[in-house]
Structures are given as structure tokens and as C-alpha cells.
Amino acid sequence: MSVWTILWVLWGIAFAVIEGLSIRNDAKNDTLSEHLRLWFRTDTKLGRTSWLVISGVFFGWFVTHIAVAGAA
């Protein structure tokens, strides 16, 4: 097993622990999704549009990256 595999697994576990604790804590603005809403100001039209554009570009790149990397 490579060091990168171990690091990705540890990252996934850390994320699950942090998100799980914030959900269990049940305080406002603890979870990642709540932070993203605050950071991108999705309560405004500009914030929603920015979020849609940025996430659309990222997910478009990510899907292509995964599909093409496997074919190369």
C-alpha cells in the first residue's frame, strides 16, 4: 500500500470524524455544507450563481479527470 493511499484514507477518516462531530454537536454553522453556504453567500443571487459556476467547473473537471486518467 502506498503512502498516498494511507494519507487519502486518513483524510477520509478525519473528514468523517469532523463532520460527524459537527452533526452530533448540532450547533448552527458547524458542518461543511453550512460553511460553504456562508463562504459563498448562497443567500444572495450572486453567491448562488458563483457557487453554481465554481462547483460546475470543478465537477466537470473532476468527472473528466477520473474518466480520462483511467484510459491513459
Buried (B, 14 or more C-beta within 10 A) or exposed (E): EEEEEEEEEEEEEEEEEEBEEBEEEEEEEBBEEEEEBEEBEBEEEEBBEBBEEEEEEEEEEEEEEEEEEEEE
